[in-house]
Amino acid sequence: MVSLADIQEAQSRLRGIATRTRLIEFHDPESAALRLFLKPENQQPIGAFKLRGAYNKIASLSEQDRKRGVITRRASLTPPALSA
């Protein structure tokens, strides 16, 4: 389970790395009571939220583990996130 402390640590690691994206309120004409907020992570430097997760994971590794290197195995946005 991810704790509030985990989130706060990740926020601290990502300060100055990830772009702070705004929330956009979506108004559903069908339901005035529904409040839906969108977070446009496509405004990140690589165009996706993967930057947050990839950077946070690597930054949380020990120095010894980082020296061993990181390998990605999917043809997704994770490799560009690691190289950003």
N, C-alpha and C positions, 0 to 999 in steps of 0.2 A: 504494500500500500504506500502510495506517495504521500508524504506528510507536508504540512505547510512549511516546515523548515527546509525540506528538500526543494520545494518550489522557490523559496527565498534564496537558497544557495545558488540555484540555477539562474535566477534573475541577476544575482550579483556577478556570476561568471560571464553572463551574456551582455552586461552593461558595456556599451561601446563597441560591441561586436554586431549584434542584431539590430536592425532598424526597429524603432518603436512604431508599430503600426496602429492606426486608429481603429476604433470601432464605428461601424456604420449601422445605424438603426434601420431595419427593414420594416416598412409599414405594409401589413397585409390588408388589402381592402376587404377581404372576407371576414376578418376578425379584428375588431378594434381593440379587444382585450389582450390579444397576443402581442408580446414584445419579443422581437427577435433581433439579435445583434450579429453582424458579420464582421469578421476580422480578416482584412485582405492581406494575407501573408504573401501574395504574389508581389507585394511591394518590397520584399526582402531582396538583398543584392542578387541572389541566385533565382529569385522568382518562386520560392516555396518555403514552407515552414521547416524543411529538413535541416536547414542551417542551425536552428536552435538545438535540436536534438543531437545532431552530430557533434557540434562544437561543445555542447555541455558534457557529453559523454567523454570525449577526448580530454577536455580540461579537468575532468574529475579523476582521470587515471593517475596512478602514481608515476613519478619520473621514470622509474625502472620499466613500467609497462609501456609508457610512451616511447621509450628508446627502442623497444621491440618492434614498434610499428603497428599500423592498422591496415587491415585489408577489407575492402567492401566487395560484396559478391553479387550485387544486383545492378542491372542496367536501369537505374532510377535516378532520382535527383540527389541521392546520398553522396555519390562520388564528387559531383560538383560542389556540394556543401562542404566536403572535407578539404577541397582545394581552394575554397573561397578565401 
